[in-house]
Amino acid sequence: MRSRFLALAAFSLVFLLFSSSFHSISNGERATRTPISHVVFVMMENHSFDNFFGVYPTLNQPNVSTTVSQIQKPINLLGLPQPQLSQVPNDSFFTENPVEGYGTYHSDWDNGKMDGFAQHSGSQSMTYFTSAQLALEWDWAEEYALGDMYFASSLSVTIPNRLMSLAGQTPVTGDYGPPPYIPVNDSIFSQLSKGGVSWGYYLGNPARDWYPLNYFSGISQYSQDIQSWTSFFSSLANGSLPSVTWVMPVGGGASHVSQHPTENVTTGELWLANIVNSVMQSSYWNSTAIFITYDEGGGYYDQVPPPSVDGNQLGFRVPLIVISPFAKEGYISSTVLNHGSILAFIEYNWNLPALNGFVASSNIPIDFFDFNMSYSGSPIIRAPLVLPQSAGFPQPFQISVNELPYSRSGNSSISLGQLGTSSSSYILNQSTSSTITGLSTTAQVPEFSTLLIAASIVVVLIVGVVITATRYRRR
């Protein structure tokens, strides 16, 4: 009887250990490679990195508070001459819309000289906002993680970039169409469905339109997965949130919340805050990563010449904020990323193959996270930091800067193409960590199958020892 009890206890211990760490198995979902089993992706509209974070965090002031002085500075306008640039007044919340277009953006870019904005996109392109309008987004960057080398996937306007974020390709170079179309089987939606990963795409009112999903031929087969903002909040409340969700400020008749000029940028930020706070206050916080970015720069000035990926010229730099209980506090990632990198993260996390060569060549934003280094004895998972809509900048650090167990800046060069296609080669282990600067061992999370095998071996060994001991006693 005692041997049976010991065997059962050993099995129960191992089962509880792995079911609590990888709960995605228990609810029928595909296993994840990290503790993140829910991704929420929000793509706002038309602002470059320098336009929103150009003077973060010091406002270009010589005397700042102790908290601001401790915030990590990204690659931005601070310390650079700004003769043509002007700050948006504190009591203004929008600018006139810069001139947009495929040709215009290429003229702004000027083959990497980055000197054509004022002439081609207009004087309104040479402006930047501050915490007077964007306190919450600056707060999230301070408390969580900010990418300062994240680029639009196409040196063009909205539609090409939104399609790149969903399929890693675009059949259009501007805001026209459809046609042409992208087969839905070539999209992340089909890949997730075939891979057993639940997903949902949430927009204002799907009864109005499905923009920009109308560019995918065959998308109607997934009509049950295209829902309203109201359904998103309901799914958080009733425990039915899909593994991967897109919550979009455009489509379905939505208006005035995307931050597209000439919209009030603070109004859009408050819409964002409702999403972030709702996730934080839900049962899903401990397993979620929220990615907030912008489709393209909107014609606003940015100083960093965009690189190319897989022969594709990337667009201008845009903000990326990563909010998660596993996001490093106040971390600045200089990993070269683009919209395809979010697809790559999803595919890495759920052990799916890259959609195409572009996604395979896009770096994975893995260095933003800390998965197993505790904070001075505290739990690994950070408590939610729900900010009121009236919150100012800066906020007190959730964890003292001196107690952080990782570097506050870094970069990586890990891509699906580099890792290969076999299951074992996707794992970020000790041999691959050398390619990452500022990445703690927290990214070295083995996949579930490896852990399950190890657990099984432990159970077999324990049971074997118990049985052998019992037989020996009977002799």
Secondary structure, 3 states (H helix, E strand, C coil): CHHHHHHHHHHHHHHHHHHHHCCCCCCCCCCCCCCCCEEEEEEECCCCHHHHHCCCCCCCCCCCCHHHHHCCCCCCCCCCCCCCCEECCCCCCCCCCCCCCHHHHHHHHHHHCCCCHHHHCCHHHCEECCHHHHHHHHHHHHHCEEECCEECCCCCCHHHHHHHHHHCCCCCCCCCCCCCCEEHHHCHHHHHHHCCCCEEEEECCCCCCCCCHHHEECHHHHHHHEEEHHHHHHHHHHCCCCCEEEECCCCCCCCCCCCCCCCCHHHHHHHHHHHHHHHHCCCCHHHEEEEEEECCCCCCCCCCCCCEECCEECCCECCEEEECCCECCCEEECCCEEHHHHHHHHHHHCCCCCCCHHHHHCECCCCCECCCCCECCECCCCCCCCCCCCCCCCCCCCCCHHHCCCCCEEEECCEHHHHCCCCHHHCCCCCCHHHEECCCHHHCCCCHHHHHHHHHHHHHHHHHHHHHHHHHHHC
